[in-house]
Amino acid sequence: MRKKGIMAASHSIREIEPDRIFGVAKVAGDAIAKKGFDNVINSTIGALTDDNGNLLFLKSVMEHIRNLKDSDLAAYAPIAGLPEYLEAVKKAAFRDMMPDGYIKAIATPGGSGAIRHAIWNYSEIGEKVLTSDWYWGPYSIIAREHLREITTYTLFNSDYSFNFNSFKERSDELIKEQGRLLAIINTPAHNPTGFSLTYDDWCKVVDYVKTKSEQITIFIDIAYIDFSGGMSEARRFFKLFENLPENVLILVGYSMSKAFTLYGTRCGALISITSSKAVSEEFVNVCTFSNRGTWSNGTRLAMKTLTDIMTKEELLDKVDKERQEYRELLEKRAYAFVEEAKRIGLETCPYNGGYFISIPCDNPDELALKLREKDLYLVALNKGIRFAPCAVSMEKCIKSPSIIKSCL
Ligand SMILES: Cc1ncc(COP(=O)(O)O)c(C=O)c1O
């Protein structure tokens, strides 16, 4: 018999947790309305803003969109994505570090869509998907939505270097249990910590997966790659994915949200790198089917915009220069926070780039509430709190570490 108030299917009845990020952002907005912007530090937003909290957009990108034809703005795109976009997005992801191999892309709504397709198509229902213990919360929601679960390894050694042994141990266990592995690695400029695997860390991961005979899929979430140091240096590790054994598939989750400041336009791609023609063709088939079976086709205007930018040298140069200015602004703020934290003895996770910095602590929710009383609003995670230099002025970035330390 139907219970009163229940219409949803059993798999859709889940505990509803308030969204940690958008929830606190609303509270911070209310505080600003009451006390004024200058008197509140709103470090909840996951987007780049100017010092007054206004979203920053790449003007060259916006201008380009405004000049697109109606048909480019509003017509359907092919299910897998515009063919020219599927080439251009590889260039945007890899730049001068495109590995040799079979490389294919499928358009998705943002990096989130790429994560969804990777989980749905490269793990079995009921399986565990591996990621690090500091991770972007929606991984778990996307996994649960698709009847999988996230399980974690320990990201850091005690000196905050990459804990390869933990990655290896947990991978070995899952391979033994499940006969296959899907691991999500968010680098460079990991959300929430700002940490990046070094080239040597990647060498260890690649050497390890080469020893396996089972199906191994590594999904690399590069949502912040264009905000993490030099264009080529940040991408050098892609070259390690050449000539991998056929049982190892590399998937790359590309997002236009940050790189082109098109957060709400919802465009990205899932890109595969493999040494097997058959695996590459299978990738295109399963992901095209998934596109049709979920959101159908993607956002044509964003695909057209990225294609135009990546194929017109002058325009690309303009966009790159503008983005570089934003990256410098972000880095100035982030390193000001890190330097001040160091000076006063506040421990932070290592920051190598990206929108966020994390401060490890024992009672993150409690600390975040205490900080609200001091008009500092940030996001509580499981293992610490997340500060967002992307949305906080330099002056407030310098002020924040001592406020946090006083509440710890
Ligand atoms: C780590 C990480 N991965 C992926 C995404 C996906 O972004 P989108 O779906 O907006 O492209 C985000 C967005 O905040 C992110 O922080």
PDBQT file of the ligand as one rigid body, heavy atoms in Angstrom, charges set to zero:
ROOT
HETATM    1  C1  LIG A 501      35.701  20.219  -9.103  1.00  0.00    +0.000 C 
HETATM    2  C2  LIG A 501      34.638  20.589 -10.056  1.00  0.00    +0.000 A 
HETATM    3  N1  LIG A 501      34.386  19.768 -11.067  1.00  0.00    +0.000 NA
HETATM    4  C3  LIG A 501      33.440  20.038 -11.965  1.00  0.00    +0.000 A 
HETATM    5  C4  LIG A 501      32.688  21.172 -11.860  1.00  0.00    +0.000 A 
HETATM    6  C5  LIG A 501      31.624  21.292 -12.882  1.00  0.00    +0.000 C 
HETATM    7  O1  LIG A 501      31.273  22.476 -13.281  1.00  0.00    +0.000 OA
HETATM    8  P1  LIG A 501      30.192  22.738 -14.413  1.00  0.00    +0.000 P 
HETATM    9  O2  LIG A 501      29.258  21.605 -14.453  1.00  0.00    +0.000 OA
HETATM   10  O3  LIG A 501      29.587  24.003 -14.015  1.00  0.00    +0.000 OA
HETATM   11  O4  LIG A 501      30.993  22.839 -15.670  1.00  0.00    +0.000 OA
HETATM   12  C6  LIG A 501      32.909  22.075 -10.822  1.00  0.00    +0.000 A 
HETATM   13  C7  LIG A 501      32.096  23.284 -10.645  1.00  0.00    +0.000 C 
HETATM   14  O5  LIG A 501      32.095  23.969  -9.685  1.00  0.00    +0.000 OA
HETATM   15  C8  LIG A 501      33.920  21.771  -9.892  1.00  0.00    +0.000 A 
HETATM   16  O6  LIG A 501      34.176  22.572  -8.870  1.00  0.00    +0.000 OA
ENDROOT
TORSDOF 0
